[in-house]
Amino acid sequence: MVLDTDSRSLFRFATLLKQLYIVARGRLDPKLERAKRFSDARYMSLETYRKSGNPVRTTVWVVEDAGVVYVRTSPRSGKVKRIRRDPHVRLVQTNLRGKVSGEWVDGEAQLVEGEESGRVLELFRRKYGLQLRLLGWLGRITRSPQQQPVIVGIAVR
């Protein structure tokens, strides 16, 4: 079958649209695909490193947005101190008790501030709703000092 000029242009346009759709869904970007694995996860294990190089694994809540994985934590936590010193981290999807259910992925972590921090906190509120409110309530009962949580953004490699 021979296509005339108009049919070929239409075919090329349809092919281009299909490629754009695939890119928009992240199928051509393996980093985006790896980050999207965490979009439905409730928990993940975050591995940070001590000065000695020994890994420290912590089970944390997680949200994913636009290919970046976010973690919410206390500003005085050990993981924040370790990330400030060494931003290289590894992460994997887990259950509440830390049982691994996937493959480890490398990433680079950085602390998120300003408007982006507020936007990500809202994502946590939507995803963890009642659990997050109960955690805040328990913190008030135990009279632990109220601190604004730190958001850590992780760019998956």
KOLNUSE-965956 format. One record per residue: residue in one letter; x, y, z of N, C-alpha, C, O, CB in turn. Coordinates in steps of 0.1 Angstrom, whole numbers. Glycine has a CB too. Layout:
BEGIN
  r   n.xx   n.yy   n.zz  ca.xx  ca.yy  ca.zz   c.xx   c.yy   c.zz   o.xx   o.yy   o.zz  cb.xx  cb.yy  cb.zz
  A      X      Y      Z      X      Y      Z      X      Y      Z      X      Y      Z      X      Y      Z
...
//
This chain:
BEGIN
  r   n.xx   n.yy   n.zz  ca.xx  ca.yy  ca.zz   c.xx   c.yy   c.zz   o.xx   o.yy   o.zz  cb.xx  cb.yy  cb.zz
  M      8    -12      0      0      0      0      9     12      0     18     13      8    -10      0     12
  V      6     22     -9     14     34    -10      6     45     -4     -6     47     -7     18     37    -25
  L     13     53      5      6     64     12      9     77      4     20     79      0     10     65     26
  D     -2     85      2      1     98     -4      7    107      6      8    104     18    -13    104    -10
  T     11    119      2     18    129     11     10    132     23     15    132     34     21    141      3
  D     -3    135     22    -11    138     33    -13    127     43    -13    129     55    -25    143     29
  S    -14    114     38    -15    103     47     -2    101     55     -2     97     66    -18     90     39
  R     10    103     48     23    101     55     24    112     66     29    109     76     34    103     44
  S     20    124     63     21    135     73     12    131     85     16    133     97     17    148     67
  L      0    126     82     -9    122     93     -3    110    101     -4    110    113    -23    118     87
  F      3    101     94     10     90    101     21     94    110     22     90    121     15     80     90
  R     30    103    104     41    109    112     35    116    125     41    115    135     49    118    104
  F     25    124    123     19    131    134     14    122    145     16    124    157      8    141    129
  A      7    111    140      2    101    150     13     94    157     12     91    169     -7     91    142
  T     24     91    150     35     85    156     42     94    167     46     90    177     46     81    146
  L     43    107    163     48    117    172     40    118    185     45    118    196     50    130    166
  L     26    118    183     17    119    195     19    106    204     19    108    216      3    120    190
  K     20     95    198     22     82    205     35     83    213     36     79    225     22     70    196
  Q     46     88    207     59     89    214     58     99    226     63     97    236     70     94    204
  L     51    110    224     49    120    234     41    114    246     44    117    257     42    133    229
  Y     31    106    242     23    100    253     31     90    261     30     90    273     11     92    246
  I     40     83    254     49     73    261     58     81    270     61     77    282     57     65    251
  V     64     92    266     73    100    274     66    106    285     71    106    297     80    111    265
  A     54    111    283     46    117    294     43    107    305     42    110    317     33    123    289
  R     41     94    301     38     84    311     51     79    318     50     71    327     31     72    305
  G     63     83    313     75     80    319     81     66    314     90     61    321     74     79    333
  R     76     61    304     81     48    299     95     48    294    101     38    294     71     42    289
  L     99     59    289    113     60    283    123     65    293    135     64    290    112     69    271
  D    119     69    305    128     74    315    129     64    326    119     63    335    124     88    320
  P    139     56    327    140     45    338    140     51    352    135     45    361    152     37    335
  K    146     63    353    146     69    367    132     72    371    128     70    383    154     82    367
  L    124     78    362    110     81    366    102     68    369     94     68    378    103     88    354
  E    104     58    361     98     45    364    101     40    378     93     35    385    102     35    353
  R    114     41    381    119     36    395    112     44    406    108     39    416    134     36    396
  A    111     57    404    105     66    414     90     63    415     85     63    426    107     81    410
  K     83     60    404     69     58    404     65     45    412     54     44    416     64     57    390
  R     75     36    414     72     24    422     68     28    436     61     20    442     85     15    422
  F     72     39    441     69     43    454     57     51    455     53     55    467     81     51    460
  S     50     54    444     38     62    445     26     56    453     19     62    460     33     66    431
  D     25     42    452     15     35    459     20     29    472     12     24    480      9     24    450
  A     33     30    475     38     24    487     34     32    499     34     44    499     54     23    486
  R     31     25    510     28     32    523     41     34    531     43     44    538     18     24    531
  Y     51     25    529     63     25    537     75     22    528     73     15    517     63     15    548
  M     86     27    531     99     23    525    110     23    535    109     29    545    102     32    513
  S    120     16    532    132     16    540    142     25    533    145     24    522    138      1    541
  L    147     35    541    156     45    537    170     41    543    171     40    555    152     59    541
  E    180     39    535    193     36    540    202     48    538    205     52    527    199     23    532
  T    207     53    550    217     64    550    230     58    556    230     47    560    212     76    558
  Y    240     66    556    253     61    559    260     69    570    260     81    570    262     60    547
  R    265     62    580    273     69    591    286     73    585    290     70    574    275     59    603
  K    294     81    594    307     85    590    316     73    587    325     74    578    313     94    601
  S    314     62    594    322     50    592    319     43    579    326     34    575    321     41    603
  G    308     47    573    303     40    560    293     29    563    288     24    553    315     34    553
  N    290     26    576    281     16    579    266     21    576    263     32    579    282     12    594
  P    258     13    569    245     17    566    235     17    578    237      9    587    239      8    555
  V    226     26    578    215     27    588    202     27    581    199     35    572    216     40    597
  R    194     17    583    181     15    576    169     20    585    169     16    597    178      1    571
  T    160     28    580    149     33    588    136     31    579    136     35    567    151     48    592
  T    126     26    585    113     25    578    106     38    579    104     44    591    104     13    584
  V    102     44    568     96     58    568     83     58    559     82     49    550    106     68    564
  W     75     68    561     64     71    552     70     78    540     80     84    540     53     80    559
  V     63     76    529     68     81    516     57     86    507     46     80    507     76     70    509
  V     59     97    500     51    101    489     60    103    477     71    106    478     42    114    492
  E     54    102    465     61    104    452     54    115    445     42    115    444     63     91    444
  D     61    124    439     55    134    431     65    139    420     76    143    423     51    147    439
  A     61    137    407     69    142    396     82    135    395     92    142    392     70    157    396
  G     83    122    399     96    115    398    105    117    410    116    112    410    103    119    386
  V    101    125    420    109    127    432    102    120    444     90    121    445    111    142    435
  V    109    112    452    104    105    463    107    114    475    118    119    477    111     91    465
  Y     96    116    484     97    125    495     95    117    508     87    108    509     87    136    495
  V    103    121    519    102    115    532    100    126    542    106    137    540    115    106    535
  R     92    123    552     89    133    563     96    128    575     95    116    579     74    135    565
  T    103    137    582    110    133    594    112    144    604    110    156    600    124    126    591
  S    117    142    616    120    152    626    133    159    622    143    153    617    121    146    640
  P    134    172    625    147    179    621    159    175    629    170    177    625    144    194    623
  R    156    168    641    167    164    649    171    149    647    179    144    655    164    166    664
  S    165    143    637    167    129    635    181    126    630    187    134    624    156    123    626
  G    186    114    632    199    110    628    200    110    613    210    113    607    202     96    633
  K    188    106    606    189    105    591    191    119    585    198    120    575    176     99    586
  V    186    130    591    188    143    586    203    147    587    209    152    578    179    154    594
  K    209    144    599    223    146    601    232    139    591    241    144    585    227    143    615
  R    228    126    589    236    118    579    234    122    565    244    122    557    232    103    580
  I    222    127    561    220    132    548    227    145    545    232    147    534    205    134    545
  R    228    153    555    235    166    553    250    163    551    257    170    543    234    175    566
  R    255    152    557    269    149    555    272    141    542    282    144    535    274    141    567
  D    263    132    539    264    123    527    250    122    521    242    114    526    271    110    531
  P    248    128    509    234    128    503    231    114    496    220    112    492    233    139    494
  H    241    106    495    238     93    488    230     84    497    233     82    509    251     85    484
  V    218     79    492    209     70    500    205     59    491    207     59    479    197     78    505
  R    199     48    497    193     38    490    179     36    496    177     39    507    201     24    491
  L    170     32    487    156     30    492    150     18    486    153     14    474    148     42    489
  V    140     12    493    133      0    488    119      0    494    117      5    506    140    -13    491
  Q    109     -5    487     96     -6    493     95    -17    503    101    -27    502     85     -9    481
  T     88    -14    515     87    -24    526     73    -24    531     65    -16    527     98    -21    537
  N     71    -32    541     59    -32    549     62    -24    562     73    -19    563     53    -46    552
  L     52    -22    571     54    -15    583     66    -20    591     73    -12    598     41    -15    591
  R     68    -33    591     79    -38    600     92    -38    593    102    -43    598     75    -52    603
  G     93    -33    580    106    -32    573    109    -44    565    120    -45    560    116    -31    583
  K     99    -53    562    102    -65    553    103    -60    539     93    -54    534     91    -76    555
  V    114    -62    532    116    -57    519    107    -64    509    105    -76    509    131    -59    515
  S    101    -56    500     93    -62    489     96    -55    476     87    -50    469     78    -60    493
  G    109    -56    472    113    -50    459    128    -49    458    135    -56    466    107    -36    457
  E    133    -41    449    147    -40    446    152    -27    452    145    -17    452    150    -41    431
  W    164    -27    457    170    -14    462    173     -5    451    177     -9    440    183    -17    470
  V    171      8    453    173     18    443    182     29    449    180     33    461    160     24    438
  D    192     34    442    201     44    447    194     58    444    186     59    435    215     44    440
  G    198     67    453    193     81    451    202     91    457    211     88    465    179     82    457
  E    199    104    454    205    115    460    195    123    468    185    127    462    213    124    450
  A    197    125    481    188    132    490    192    146    492    204    149    492    186    124    503
  Q    182    155    494    184    168    498    172    173    506    161    169    504    187    178    486
  L    175    183    515    164    188    523    156    198    515    162    206    508    170    195    536
  V    143    197    517    134    206    509    129    217    518    125    214    529    122    197    503
  E    129    229    513    124    240    521    114    249    513    112    247    501    136    249    525
  G    108    259    520    100    268    514     86    263    509     81    254    516    107    274    502
  E     82    268    498     68    265    493     67    250    489     57    244    491     65    273    480
  E     78    244    484     78    230    480     76    222    492     69    212    492     91    226    473
  S     82    225    504     80    218    516     65    218    520     60    207    524     88    224    527
  G     58    229    520     44    230    523     36    222    513     26    215    518     40    244    522
  R     39    222    501     32    214    491     33    199    494     23    192    493     36    217    477
  V     45    195    497     47    181    500     41    176    513     36    165    514     63    178    500
  L     41    185    523     34    182    535     19    180    533     13    171    539     35    193    546
  E     13    187    524     -1    185    520     -3    171    513    -13    165    516     -6    196    510
  L      7    167    505      6    154    499      6    143    510     -1    133    509     18    151    489
  F     14    145    520     15    136    532      1    136    539     -4    125    543     26    139    542
  R     -5    147    541    -18    148    548    -28    140    540    -36    133    546    -22    163    549
  R    -28    142    527    -38    135    519    -36    119    519    -45    112    520    -37    139    504
  K    -23    115    519    -20    101    518    -22     94    531    -27     83    532     -6     99    513
  Y    -18    100    542    -18     94    555    -28     99    565    -29     94    576     -4     95    561
  G    -36    108    561    -48    114    568    -48    111    583    -42    118    591    -59    109    562
  L    -56    101    587    -59     98    601    -46     94    608    -44     98    619    -69     87    602
  Q    -38     86    602    -25     82    608    -17     94    612    -11     94    623    -17     72    599
  L    -16    103    603     -8    115    605    -14    123    617     -6    129    625     -7    124    593
  R    -27    125    617    -33    132    628    -31    126    641    -29    132    651    -48    134    625
  L    -32    112    641    -30    105    654    -16    107    659    -14    108    671    -33     90    652
  L     -7    106    650      7    108    654      9    122    660     16    123    670     17    107    641
  G      3    132    654      4    146    660     -3    147    674      3    153    683     -2    156    651
  W    -14    140    675    -21    140    688    -13    133    698    -12    138    710    -35    133    686
  L     -7    122    695      2    115    705     14    123    709     18    123    720      6    101    699
  G     19    131    700     30    139    703     26    150    713     34    154    722     35    146    690
  R     14    155    711      9    165    721      6    159    735      9    166    745     -4    172    715
  I      1    147    735     -1    141    748     12    138    755     12    140    767     -9    127    745
  T     22    133    748     34    130    755     43    142    757     54    142    762     42    120    746
  R     37    154    753     44    167    755     57    168    749     66    175    753     45    170    770
  S     59    160    738     72    162    730     71    176    723     60    179    719     74    150    720
  P     82    182    722     81    196    716     76    195    702     81    187    694     95    202    717
  Q     67    204    698     62    205    685     72    211    676     76    223    678     48    213    685
  Q     76    204    666     86    209    656     80    207    642     72    198    639     99    201    657
  Q     83    217    634     79    216    620     87    204    614    100    204    615     82    229    612
  P     81    194    607     88    183    602     97    188    590     95    198    583     79    172    597
  V    108    180    588    117    182    577    113    173    565    109    162    567    132    180    581
  I    113    179    553    110    171    541    123    168    534    131    177    532    100    178    532
  V    125    155    531    137    151    524    133    147    510    124    138    509    145    140    531
  G    138    153    500    135    149    486    146    140    481    158    143    483    133    162    477
  I    142    129    474    152    120    469    150    118    454    140    114    449    150    106    476
  A    161    122    447    161    120    432    167    106    430    178    103    433    170    131    425
  V    158     98    424    162     84    421    172     83    410    170     90    400    150     75    419
  R    182     75    411    192     74    400    188     62    391    195     60    381    206     72    405
//
